[in-house]
Amino acid sequence: MSNKPSKQLIQRAVVIMVVTCIIGFGAGFFGLINAQLINGEKYRQKAEVQQLSDKTINAERGTIYDRNMNILSQSANVWKVYINPSKIKKEEVKVDVTKGLCEILELEYDTVYKKASQSKYGYVSIKTQVENDVKLEVVEFIRANKGYNEIIGIDPDTKRYYPYMTFASTVLGFTGADDTGRSGLEYFYDETLTGVSGRIITAKNALQGDMPTKYESTYDAKQGTSLVLTIDQVIQYYLDKGLERAVTDFDASYGYGIVMDVKTGAILAMSTKPDFDPNEPYEVINPKVLESLEEIQDEEEKKKVLSDARYAQWRNRTISDTYEPGSVFKVVTAAAAIEENLVSDDEMFNCAGNIKIADRTYHCHKRDGHGTENFTQALMNSCNPVFVTVGQRLGVEKFFKYFEAFGFAETTGVDLPAEAAPAANVTYHTANKMGIVELSSSSFGQSFQVSPIQMINAVSAIGNGGKLMRPYIVSSMLDENKNTISVTSPKVKRQVISEKTASKVSEMMEAVATSGTAKNAYVAGYRVAGKTGTSQKLTSRGKYIASFSGFAPTNDPQIAILIVVDEPSSGVYTGGAVAAPVAAEVLEETLKYLNIEPQYTPEELARLDVKTPKLIGRTVPDAVKELKAKGFTVKTIGNGETVLNQTPAYNQVLPKDGLVVLYTDDKKETTKTKVPVLTGMSLAEVNRNAVAAGVNIKISGFTSGSDIVSYRQSVAPDTEVEMGTMVTISFKSNAGVSDLA
């Protein structure tokens, strides 16, 4: 029998071999197709993860400057600490690394241990934005432990700093831990400020270690675009200071305000108090809120209150809040009536203390009436019945025409986030829904709401010859080399009223600030135009919003101002008594800072301060003679014949009857005195007490009339000072400044 395989068996074996080869090569071929074509990208990415280390270099955000190039917000170099869990082979090493990093970086043990246990990863971030002193501790920890340099690494990172802390914080906003804007300009311009991140790509060896530097590619980060604001650091400081005082003095919930360039719409200052520190944005600093938090026992309730408080302190109320403007709005009604020739200069009105429209009776704040008065006097007196009458003359269509024209039915378009949007028949009445009653209340600023930015923009239009501007806060943008890449041009939205009408209303507003309800906004040497407002809060019975808005100088308006004090609770709550004095302080300091030349009236010139002469080295009789000739009071200390020292020093400004102390003995000690209480007094009483104590006074604020009273002194009572020291005393009137029915 033959041992040779049969032909049939050979054929069968060949078939099996061919099929096996086809299946084998087919599977391989399919595997190649699957790996390269179908899932090629997926496997390529897996390979890259295994073969490459790709680290991100965070780009610095653009810097935010004020208009004089003072830095308000800036990114700085910090560090990111990371670990390579794939290099941790022993449990005791994992525990030691975790403990060490937790202690240095002040982190929770469980969080870091969990990250250290992710052994399949070669890069896990532990903490970002690490300061340099902490980074050095990490470096020392690595050096002290052999092999930890392969486990723990440090990369460059960036962190946002706000050098002036709470300064303009609700305007600037803040960034989160991920370096993205969360509020304010940081949020609104986040895409512009954010730079382009860089990368460090490094090849890995088979043991997942980094290859030599020659296998490394670095792509540098590119800094974001910088912003130059219209905000002026000095003017912002004046506004902040004034609002902080108002909140404290009147025990108010909030104070907020805006200073604007009348002719361009550029915002020079914008503030909300209390606010927050954007370096520590989650820390609540409002003392009233902190006090209420301490009283809450339930933890869940406390968390909610704390969360609400954080959002509240980040809120830019000049943009996002709305309120009933009250009598400030009367300047808009006046402008509309004059533009439509519905009121003449010589027309006389009669205020009986109230006026009845349909089923409503509208009262004047002076219940027995103002009697006969012209239109200017009606504005000075903030007389509701007259403005109801004028509103009726305008009628619904014409009233709403100017309401829209002055911008109250639209947003201003300011380049800030969360601007309150007017809602038809919710925040204001449209013409087709406005009846005679709504028209009457609207004519003197009630039954509708506006935002502070809308109100100051409308008042600025009166000071700007009738042109309504679009407010803006970013004046230009710079690249990383500080080259200008864009500039914001002022934009006129429309001509609201004629220049003639604007001039007439400005004159009327000046009369209000000179002798009317806004007289506490008076500033010696500068013509101020303004109007006060007091409105009762609809949601809180017995709580009010006091406000003032105006511009200066009236003859050539440069700056407009709005001051709002929300819920003053000290017993004084009208705009004339609460907001106008704040406006006067801010206006006086700002106008002087801007080098706007004062123009004094003869009466003001008679009260002007005088600079002290240079007296050191002169004989006592000669010095005394000159001082008395200038109207100064003189006190000589010592028995010498020559003046060796003087207080105040040479070229200091004093009132004409101020005290100058001459020292004639060769002693370094100067005579001290204690500052007395100088508030709550008439001008004569302040003078008398100051002279008796041996201190000088500088008078600020409204000082005309017999009803003025001092309400603030720059040096606290009982403070020991050099005899002759200057103490600024602020005065205001509490009579004739009410505008609330």
Helices and strands as residue ranges (DSSP letters): H 7-33, I 34-38, H 40-51, E 52-57, E 64-65, E 71-83, G 85-87, H 91-105, H 109-116, E 124-130, H 132-143, G 148-150, E 152-161, H 169-172, H 184-188, H 190-193, E 198-203, G 213-215, E 216-219, E 226-229, H 233-249, E 254-261, E 267-273, H 287-295, H 299-314, H 317-320, G 326-329, H 330-339, E 348-351, E 354-357, E 360-363, E 371-374, H 375-380, H 384-405, G 431-433, H 436-443, H 452-463, E 467-469, E 474-478, E 484-487, E 492-495, H 499-515, G 519-521, E 529-536, E 544-552, E 559-566, H 575-593, H 602-606, E 610-611, H 620-629, E 633-637, E 645-647, E 653-654, E 659-663, E 672-674, H 683-693, E 696-701, E 708-713, E 720-722, E 726-733
